Amino acid sequence: MRDILVHSESFKRWGAGVAYAARLACSFDAQLTGIWVCASPTASIPALEEPELLAELRDAALDLEREAFASAASFADHVLKLGQRNASWQVAEGEVPEALALAGCWHDVLVIERTDRTVWGTTAAVGNLVLGVDSLPCIVVPADAAAGDPAPDTVAIAWNGSTEALRAAHAALPLLRRARRSVILRGEQHPPARLAAWRPPFDLAGYLLRHGVATESRSIVGADEEGVGAALLHAAGELGAALLVMGAYGHARFREWVLGGVTRHVIEHAGIPVLLRH
């Protein structure tokens, strides 16, 4: 991990997501970029219908962007207190998912804070971001997560043989290599059709071992998707895991992303950071 991106919905206060991202970047000696996105006024009102109102909204947005850009020093001071020296501050205009997807093109991971106190911190909004940034790994940090070393002692890896789960495990390798203990939580297997016919079948434990990560394995059972999500979180809690790694499942419906039940339950109820990859 050389470039870490963190989304902040505020430029006047810095939340748990920023703190986690700063410590993560520090532990990897990586560059940290904080980003705040201002909604474009042209998206809310047609220019030809209300030109005077549009001009007022545009001026207000520009004032807000200038204020946000001026908070770069505050951001740098805050993360410096957490040990992170290599930091930059980015202000963008437009839709949040599109802005993060673009910035993600030159970053290795995106950190998002999960909270009900902001527009983009809710479960549905976080899911929309995770599923909308292409294949960029995302770490979702609960607003009330305990502050500490982001290099976890124990990591839980949710595994059902899917493409998303495999991508997530691959993305988590830098963190898994630093963990003392990595435990694969095996649920009902759902390998993609193109992998189902492989002989021998893909072996996650063997793959991770080749990358220097020895693993243990546990089985989990859930009656339905919500039950699987609850079982994952329960198992991670029993292990004392500081990070859960899992694939993010969802599908597009019209212009919105719709989360699968397991992903939705985990994002909603996790008390620890969760590394997700779609």
VOBA-1610 file (N, C-alpha, C; in pm, whole numbers, padded with zeros to 5 digits, always signed):
BEGIN
Met+00084-00119+00000Met+00000+00000+00000Met+00088+00125+00000Arg+00091+00195-00112Arg+00173+00314-00123Arg+00092+00443-00125Asp-00034+00435-00170Asp-00120+00554-00178Asp-00256+00522-00119Ile-00293+00590-00012Ile-00417+00564+00060Ile-00507+00687+00051Leu-00632+00663+00014Leu-00731+00770-00002Leu-00836+00759+00108Val-00871+00872+00169Val-00977+00870+00270Val-01079+00978+00237His-01206+00939+00240His-01314+01033+00214His-01360+01094+00346Ser-01368+01226+00348Ser-01419+01297+00465Ser-01537+01382+00423Glu-01649+01367+00491Glu-01767+01447+00458Glu-01761+01586+00520Ser-01663+01608+00605Ser-01648+01739+00669Ser-01506+01787+00653Phe-01489+01918+00641Phe-01355+01974+00644Phe-01338+02060+00769Lys-01432+02048+00864Lys-01425+02123+00989Lys-01399+02031+01108Arg-01423+01903+01089Arg-01393+01804+01192Arg-01343+01678+01123Trp-01257+01605+01191Trp-01197+01486+01131Trp-01240+01364+01211Gly-01304+01271+01144Gly-01365+01157+01211Gly-01275+01035+01223Ala-01338+00924+01261Ala-01265+00799+01283Ala-01202+00747+01155Gly-01267+00771+01041Gly-01212+00724+00915Gly-01079+00790+00884Val-01070+00920+00905Val-00946+00993+00881Val-00837+00945+00976Ala-00873+00925+01103Ala-00775+00879+01201Ala-00721+00741+01164Tyr-00811+00652+01124Tyr-00768+00517+01085Tyr-00677+00524+00962Ala-00717+00601+00862Ala-00639+00612+00739Ala-00501+00670+00767Ala-00493+00767+00857Ala-00364+00827+00890Ala-00271+00725+00954Arg-00323+00648+01048Arg-00241+00546+01114Arg-00202+00435+01015Leu-00295+00401+00925Leu-00265+00298+00826Leu-00154+00346+00733Ala-00164+00468+00684Ala-00061+00523+00596Ala+00073+00531+00667Cys+00070+00570+00793Cys+00194+00579+00870Cys+00261+00443+00884Ser+00180+00339+00911Ser+00237+00205+00932Ser+00298+00148+00804Phe+00250+00194+00688Phe+00304+00146+00560Phe+00398+00249+00496Asp+00424+00359+00566Asp+00506+00467+00511Asp+00450+00509+00374Ala+00320+00525+00368Ala+00249+00554+00243Ala+00206+00700+00238Gln+00170+00744+00119Gln+00112+00877+00100Gln-00037+00872+00133Leu-00085+00971+00207Leu-00226+00979+00242Leu-00289+01098+00172Thr-00403+01074+00108Thr-00480+01182+00046Thr-00617+01187+00109Gly-00651+01303+00166Gly-00786+01326+00213Gly-00865+01396+00104Ile-00992+01360+00089Ile-01072+01422-00017Ile-01210+01461+00036Trp-01253+01580-00002Trp-01387+01630+00027Trp-01451+01666-00106Val-01578+01629-00122Val-01647+01649-00249Val-01764+01744-00230Cys-01769+01848-00313Cys-01878+01946-00311Cys-01975+01915-00425Ala-02103+01905-00392Ala-02203+01878-00496Ala-02208+01993-00594Ser-02217+01960-00721Ser-02225+02063-00824Ser-02363+02125-00827Pro-02376+02259-00824Pro-02508+02323-00827Pro-02580+02301-00959Thr-02506+02275-01066Thr-02570+02256-01196Thr-02647+02125-01204Ala-02622+02036-01106Ala-02692+01908-01108Ala-02832+01919-01050Ser-02860+02028-00978Ser-02988+02037-00908Ser-03091+02126-00978Ile-03045+02208-01075Ile-03140+02299-01140Ile-03097+02326-01284Pro-03183+02310-01378Pro-03147+02337-01517Pro-03107+02483-01537Ala-02997+02505-01609Ala-02943+02640-01625Ala-03040+02733-01696Leu-03121+02683-01789Leu-03207+02770-01867Leu-03333+02811-01793Glu-03371+02737-01689Glu-03495+02765-01618Glu-03479+02876-01514Glu-03371+02871-01434Glu-03351+02968-01326Glu-03207+03018-01329Pro-03170+03101-01427Pro-03029+03144-01438Pro-02981+03223-01318Glu-03067+03308-01258Glu-03023+03387-01143Glu-02999+03298-01022Leu-03091+03203-01000Leu-03074+03111-00888Leu-02951+03025-00908Leu-02930+02982-01031Leu-02814+02901-01061Leu-02686+02977-01031Ala-02683+03107-01067Ala-02565+03189-01040Ala-02539+03201-00890Glu-02645+03216-00811Glu-02631+03226-00666Glu-02578+03095-00608Leu-02634+02984-00657Leu-02589+02853-00608Leu-02443+02829-00645Arg-02408+02873-00767Arg-02270+02856-00812Arg-02173+02937-00726Asp-02209+03059-00693Asp-02124+03143-00608Asp-02109+03082-00468Ala-02222+03029-00415Ala-02217+02967-00283Ala-02127+02843-00283Ala-02137+02764-00391Ala-02054+02645-00403Ala-01907+02681-00412Leu-01875+02786-00485Leu-01736+02829-00497Leu-01681+02877-00364Asp-01764+02949-00288Asp-01722+02993-00154Asp-01693+02873-00065Leu-01781+02774-00073Leu-01764+02653+00008Leu-01638+02577-00032Glu-01613+02570-00162Glu-01494+02501-00209Glu-01366+02573-00164Arg-01368+02705-00167Arg-01251+02782-00121Arg-01226+02757+00028Glu-01335+02753+00106Glu-01321+02725+00249Glu-01267+02585+00272Ala-01317+02490+00194Ala-01271+02352+00207Ala-01123+02341+00169Phe-01085+02407+00060Phe-00946+02400+00016Phe-00852+02461+00120Ala-00901+02565+00189Ala-00820+02632+00291Ala-00799+02545+00414Ser-00874+02436+00427Ser-00861+02346+00542Ser-00747+02246+00525Ala-00671+02258+00417Ala-00559+02166+00393Ala-00461+02165+00510Ala-00432+02283+00564Ala-00338+02291+00676Ala-00393+02220+00800Ser-00524+02236+00823Ser-00587+02169+00937Ser-00579+02017+00922Phe-00604+01968+00800Phe-00593+01825+00774Phe-00451+01775+00799Ala-00354+01848+00745Ala-00214+01808+00761Ala-00173+01807+00908Asp-00216+01908+00984Asp-00183+01914+01127Asp-00245+01798+01203His-00370+01765+01167His-00440+01658+01238His-00371+01523+01217Val-00341+01491+01092Val-00280+01359+01066Val-00136+01354+01113Leu-00068+01472+01119Leu+00068+01475+01171Leu+00070+01435+01318Lys-00031+01476+01393Lys-00041+01438+01534Lys-00057+01287+01550Leu-00105+01221+01444Leu-00123+01076+01446Leu-00002+01005+01385Gly+00101+01082+01350Gly+00224+01024+01301Gly+00241+01024+01151Gln+00143+01076+01076Gln+00149+01073+00930Gln+00203+01204+00875Arg+00320+01198+00812Arg+00386+01317+00760Arg+00357+01342+00613Asn+00334+01236+00537Asn+00313+01250+00393Asn+00164+01254+00363Ala+00109+01376+00359Ala-00035+01390+00341Ala-00066+01505+00247Ser-00176+01490+00175Ser-00224+01597+00088Ser-00376+01604+00100Trp-00432+01717+00059Trp-00575+01743+00072Trp-00632+01777-00064Gln-00740+01709-00101Gln-00800+01726-00233Gln-00945+01772-00218Val-00984+01871-00297Val-01122+01916-00303Val-01173+01891-00444Ala-01288+01827-00456Ala-01345+01794-00586Ala-01489+01843-00592Glu-01537+01866-00713Glu-01676+01905-00733Glu-01746+01800-00818Gly-01867+01763-00779Gly-01942+01665-00856Gly-02014+01567-00766Glu-02042+01449-00818Glu-02105+01343-00741Glu-01998+01265-00665Val-02027+01231-00540Val-01928+01165-00455Val-01879+01033-00516Pro-01966+00942-00559Pro-01916+00815-00614Pro-01823+00834-00733Glu-01860+00925-00823Glu-01776+00948-00941Glu-01643+01010-00903Ala-01643+01104-00809Ala-01518+01168-00766Ala-01425+01068-00700Leu-01479+00980-00616Leu-01396+00881-00549Leu-01345+00776-00647Ala-01429+00739-00744Ala-01386+00643-00846Ala-01269+00698-00926Leu-01276+00827-00959Leu-01168+00890-01035Leu-01040+00897-00951Ala-01052+00946-00827Ala-00934+00954-00741Ala-00877+00816-00711Gly-00964+00716-00708Gly-00919+00580-00681Gly-00829+00523-00788Cys-00830+00585-00906Cys-00747+00534-01016Cys-00598+00538-00982Trp-00558+00628-00889Trp-00416+00633-00853Trp-00394+00606-00704His-00488+00534-00643His-00472+00494-00503His-00489+00343-00490Asp-00436+00290-00381Asp-00439+00146-00358Asp-00557+00102-00273Val-00610+00192-00192Val-00722+00157-00105Val-00796+00286-00069Leu-00928+00274-00050Leu-01012+00385-00007Leu-01066+00356+00132Val-01054+00452+00223Val-01108+00439+00359Val-01235+00523+00368Ile-01342+00462+00418Ile-01473+00527+00431Ile-01521+00511+00574Glu-01578+00616+00630Glu-01633+00606+00765Glu-01781+00567+00758Arg-01819+00472+00843Arg-01959+00429+00852Arg-02024+00495+00973Thr-02125+00579+00947Thr-02195+00648+01054Thr-02333+00689+01005Asp-02429+00692+01095Asp-02563+00739+01060Asp-02576+00890+01071Arg-02467+00958+01107Arg-02474+01102+01129Arg-02445+01184+01003Thr-02407+01117+00894Thr-02378+01191+00771Thr-02449+01126+00653Val-02461+01201+00545Val-02533+01153+00426Val-02465+01031+00364Trp-02333+01036+00351Trp-02260+00928+00284Trp-02203+00825+00381Gly-02246+00830+00508Gly-02198+00733+00605Gly-02296+00622+00633Thr-02419+00632+00582Thr-02519+00530+00608Thr-02483+00400+00536Thr-02547+00292+00577Thr-02518+00161+00517Thr-02541+00163+00366Ala-02655+00216+00323Ala-02685+00219+00180Ala-02585+00304+00103Ala-02548+00420+00160Ala-02454+00509+00092Ala-02315+00449+00085Val-02270+00390+00195Val-02139+00326+00196Val-02135+00212+00094Gly-02243+00134+00091Gly-02250+00026-00006Gly-02243+00078-00149Asn-02310+00191-00174Asn-02307+00252-00305Asn-02165+00292-00344Leu-02090+00343-00247Leu-01952+00382-00274Leu-01863+00260-00298Val-01876+00159-00213Val-01792+00040-00225Val-01814-00029-00361Leu-01940-00038-00401Leu-01971-00106-00525Leu-01947-00018-00648Gly-01934+00112-00625Gly-01923+00203-00737Gly-01783+00247-00772Val-01682+00204-00696Val-01544+00247-00724Val-01467+00137-00797Asp-01537+00067-00885Asp-01477-00040-00965Asp-01416-00146-00873Ser-01291-00181-00892Ser-01230-00289-00813Ser-01140-00236-00702Leu-01151-00106-00669Leu-01068-00049-00565Leu-01106-00108-00429Pro-01011-00164-00354Pro-01043-00213-00219Pro-01086-00097-00129Cys-01182-00123-00043Cys-01231-00020+00051Cys-01224-00075+00193Ile-01183+00008+00285Ile-01189-00028+00426Ile-01296+00060+00490Val-01401-00003+00540Val-01512+00068+00603Val-01486+00070+00754Val-01478+00189+00810Val-01442+00206+00950Val-01564+00256+01028Pro-01612+00180+01126Pro-01724+00230+01209Pro-01684+00356+01283Ala-01777+00449+01296Ala-01747+00577+01362Ala-01704+00557+01507Asp-01751+00451+01571Asp-01718+00427+01711Asp-01611+00319+01727Ala-01539+00288+01618Ala-01433+00187+01627Ala-01323+00235+01719Ala-01269+00143+01797Ala-01162+00178+01889Ala-01038+00219+01811Ala-00979+00331+01851Ala-00856+00377+01786Ala-00741+00287+01829Gly-00651+00261+01738Gly-00538+00175+01770Gly-00454+00148+01648Asp-00363+00052+01661Asp-00273+00018+01551Asp-00354-00047+01439Pro-00351+00009+01317Pro-00427-00049+01208Pro-00366-00177+01154Ala-00242-00211+01196Ala-00184-00340+01158Ala-00240-00443+01255Pro-00343-00518+01215Pro-00416-00602+01310Pro-00338-00724+01355Asp-00361-00761+01480Asp-00301-00883+01533Asp-00368-01006+01474Thr-00501-01002+01462Thr-00579-01114+01406Thr-00672-01062+01298Val-00674-01133+01184Val-00760-01098+01072Val-00851-01216+01041Ala-00979-01187+01021Ala-01075-01289+00977Ala-01102-01268+00829Ile-01103-01379+00753Ile-01123-01372+00608Ile-01248-01451+00572Ala-01351-01384+00525Ala-01473-01452+00484Ala-01449-01517+00348Trp-01481-01646+00338Trp-01449-01718+00214Trp-01565-01808+00171Asn-01615-01781+00050Asn-01718-01867-00008Asn-01684-01908-00152Gly-01558-01886-00189Gly-01513-01929-00321Gly-01548-01833-00434Ser-01613-01722-00404Ser-01658-01631-00509Ser-01543-01545-00562Thr-01566-01485-00678Thr-01468-01394-00736Thr-01443-01276-00644Glu-01551-01220-00586Glu-01536-01104-00497Glu-01453-01139-00374Ala-01476-01257-00316Ala-01400-01298-00198Ala-01252-01317-00231Leu-01225-01371-00348Leu-01087-01390-00390Leu-01017-01256-00411Arg-01087-01162-00474Arg-01029-01028-00493Arg-00999-00963-00359Ala-01090-00978-00264Ala-01071-00917-00132Ala-00950-00976-00061Ala-00936-01108-00066Ala-00821-01172-00001Ala-00690-01127-00065His-00690-01115-00197His-00570-01069-00267His-00538-00925-00226Ala-00638-00839-00219Ala-00616-00698-00183Ala-00565-00684-00040Ala-00601-00780+00046Ala-00565-00771+00188Ala-00425-00824+00218Leu-00354-00876+00118Leu-00224-00938+00143Leu-00128-00850+00224Pro-00115-00720+00194Pro-00022-00639+00276Pro-00056-00640+00425Leu-00184-00642+00458Leu-00225-00645+00598Leu-00213-00786+00656Leu-00244-00886+00575Leu-00235-01024+00623Leu-00091-01061+00657Arg+00004-01010+00580Arg+00144-01041+00606Arg+00190-00984+00740Arg+00126-00879+00786Arg+00165-00816+00912Arg+00090-00873+01032Ala-00016-00947+01007Ala-00095-01002+01116Ala-00026-01123+01178Arg-00045-01140+01306Arg+00009-01259+01373Arg-00074-01382+01340Arg-00203-01361+01320Arg-00295-01474+01301Arg-00398-01438+01194Ser-00418-01529+01098Ser-00519-01510+00994Ser-00608-01634+00991Val-00738-01611+01000Val-00833-01721+01009Val-00933-01712+00895Ile-00944-01819+00816Ile-01041-01826+00706Ile-01174-01875+00762Leu-01279-01796+00743Leu-01413-01834+00786Leu-01485-01890+00664Arg-01502-02019+00660Arg-01556-02086+00541Arg-01707-02102+00552Gly-01777-02041+00458Gly-01920-02059+00449Gly-01955-02148+00331Glu-02081-02151+00294Glu-02124-02229+00178Glu-02054-02176+00054Gln-01998-02266-00024Gln-01916-02225-00137Gln-02000-02192-00259His-01966-02077-00320His-02035-02031-00441His-01933-01988-00546Pro-01851-02083-00595Pro-01751-02044-00693Pro-01817-02007-00825Pro-01758-01913-00900Pro-01812-01879-01031Pro-01801-01998-01125Ala-01887-02001-01224Ala-01892-02115-01315Ala-01757-02143-01379Arg-01682-02039-01410Arg-01554-02059-01477Arg-01448-02118-01384Leu-01472-02114-01252Leu-01379-02177-01158Leu-01428-02312-01110Ala-01558-02336-01119Ala-01615-02459-01065Ala-01556-02584-01130Ala-01518-02574-01257Ala-01468-02691-01329Ala-01317-02706-01320Trp-01250-02619-01244Trp-01104-02629-01233Trp-01066-02750-01149Arg-00960-02818-01190Arg-00906-02932-01115Arg-00757-02913-01100Pro-00704-02911-00978Pro-00779-02910-00852Pro-00847-02775-00831Pro-00946-02770-00744Pro-01014-02642-00718Pro-00919-02544-00651Phe-00953-02415-00663Phe-00867-02312-00605Phe-00858-02331-00454Asp-00736-02322-00402Asp-00709-02342-00259Asp-00662-02210-00198Leu-00751-02143-00126Leu-00718-02013-00070Leu-00605-02025+00032Ala-00611-02125+00119Ala-00507-02141+00221Ala-00370-02161+00156Gly-00366-02242+00050Gly-00239-02265-00019Gly-00189-02139-00088Tyr-00281-02064-00147Tyr-00244-01939-00213Tyr-00184-01841-00113Leu-00251-01824+00001Leu-00200-01731+00102Leu-00067-01777+00159Leu-00050-01908+00177Leu+00076-01960+00230Leu+00192-01930+00134Arg+00166-01937+00004Arg+00270-01904-00094Arg+00312-01759-00083His+00223-01676-00026His+00253-01534-00007His+00297-01505+00137Gly+00334-01608+00209Gly+00388-01589+00342Gly+00285-01574+00452Val+00160-01615+00425Val+00053-01601+00525Val+00000-01739+00561Ala+00034-01787+00680Ala-00020-01913+00730Ala-00159-01887+00787Thr-00251-01978+00765Thr-00390-01956+00806Thr-00445-02073+00886Glu-00547-02041+00962Glu-00632-02142+01025Glu-00766-02139+00951Ser-00854-02233+00984Ser-00983-02237+00915Ser-01094-02272+01012Arg-01208-02204+00995Arg-01329-02235+01072Arg-01448-02235+00977Ser-01547-02313+01010Ser-01670-02316+00929Ser-01776-02229+00995Ile-01854-02162+00910Ile-01966-02084+00960Ile-02092-02125+00887Val-02205-02111+00953Val-02333-02151+00895Val-02436-02043+00924Gly-02515-02012+00823Gly-02625-01916+00839Gly-02745-01963+00762Ala-02863-01944+00818Ala-02985-01992+00753Ala-03017-01912+00627Asp-02980-01784+00625Asp-03004-01698+00510Asp-02890-01596+00503Glu-02901-01500+00411Glu-02791-01404+00394Glu-02766-01323+00520Glu-02872-01278+00586Glu-02854-01203+00709Glu-02792-01290+00816Gly-02831-01418+00818Gly-02774-01511+00915Gly-02626-01535+00890Val-02586-01542+00763Val-02445-01557+00731Val-02367-01435+00777Gly-02422-01316+00752Gly-02355-01193+00797Gly-02337-01191+00947Ala-02442-01231+01020Ala-02434-01235+01167Ala-02332-01338+01212Ala-02328-01453+01144Ala-02232-01559+01179Ala-02088-01512+01156Leu-02065-01438+01048Leu-01931-01385+01021Leu-01886-01291+01133Leu-01975-01200+01171Leu-01939-01103+01275Leu-01921-01172+01411His-02003-01272+01439His-01990-01345+01565His-01856-01418+01570Ala-01820-01485+01460Ala-01694-01558+01455Ala-01575-01463+01466Ala-01582-01349+01397Ala-01474-01250+01405Ala-01460-01199+01548Gly-01574-01181+01617Gly-01569-01136+01755Gly-01507-01239+01847Glu-01542-01366+01828Glu-01484-01473+01909Glu-01333-01482+01892Leu-01287-01455+01770Leu-01144-01461+01742Leu-01069-01339+01794Gly-01143-01234+01827Gly-01079-01110+01864Gly-01017-01040+01745Ala-01074-01062+01627Ala-01019-01004+01504Ala-01032-00852+01506Ala-00931-00786+01454Ala-00933-00640+01442Ala-00968-00596+01301Leu-00982-00693+01211Leu-01017-00663+01072Leu-01089-00783+01013Leu-01195-00756+00938Leu-01265-00860+00863Leu-01246-00831+00715Val-01207-00933+00639Val-01187-00921+00495Val-01296-01000+00425Met-01365-00937+00330Met-01470-01010+00260Met-01501-00946+00125Gly-01560-01024+00038Gly-01605-00972-00090Gly-01731-00890-00072Ala-01748-00788-00155Ala-01868-00705-00150Ala-01961-00748-00263Tyr-02081-00790-00225Tyr-02174-00844-00323Tyr-02288-00746-00348Gly-02323-00732-00473Gly-02432-00643-00508Gly-02455-00645-00658His-02558-00577-00702His-02586-00568-00845His-02647-00431-00874Ala-02636-00391-00998Ala-02688-00260-01039Ala-02837-00271-01069Arg-02914-00176-01016Arg-03057-00167-01046Arg-03082-00025-01094Phe-03110-00011-01224Phe-03120+00120-01285Phe-02988+00194-01262Arg-02990+00309-01190Arg-02867+00384-01169Arg-02812+00367-01028Glu-02870+00276-00950Glu-02825+00257-00813Glu-02766+00118-00795Trp-02672+00109-00702Trp-02619-00020-00662Trp-02704-00074-00548Val-02733-00202-00553Val-02811-00267-00448Val-02724-00373-00382Leu-02706-00362-00251Leu-02621-00454-00178Leu-02685-00592-00161Gly-02601-00695-00159Gly-02647-00826-00117Gly-02668-00827+00033Gly-02745-00922+00081Gly-02783-00924+00223Gly-02667-00942+00318Val-02568-01024+00282Val-02452-01047+00369Val-02372-00918+00384Thr-02343-00855+00271Thr-02265-00731+00274Thr-02339-00623+00352Arg-02468-00610+00328Arg-02547-00507+00396Arg-02544-00529+00548His-02561-00653+00592His-02564-00682+00736His-02429-00650+00799Val-02321-00688+00733Val-02188-00666+00789Val-02157-00517+00799Ile-02186-00442+00693Ile-02160-00297+00697Ile-02242-00231+00808Glu-02366-00274+00823Glu-02456-00214+00921Glu-02414-00243+01064His-02363-00364+01090His-02344-00407+01229His-02199-00426+01272Ala-02104-00418+01182Ala-01964-00443+01220Ala-01914-00340+01318Gly-01845-00386+01421Gly-01784-00295+01517Gly-01635-00279+01493Ile-01584-00347+01389Ile-01442-00339+01354Ile-01432-00298+01206Pro-01317-00247+01163Pro-01302-00216+01021Pro-01320-00340+00934Val-01375-00319+00817Val-01401-00427+00722Val-01340-00390+00588Leu-01251-00475+00537Leu-01195-00454+00404Leu-01285-00524+00304Leu-01339-00446+00211Leu-01432-00497+00111Leu-01379-00473-00029Arg-01406-00567-00117Arg-01372-00546-00258Arg-01479-00612-00344His-01524-00536-00441His-01630-00586-00530His-01568-00659-00649
//
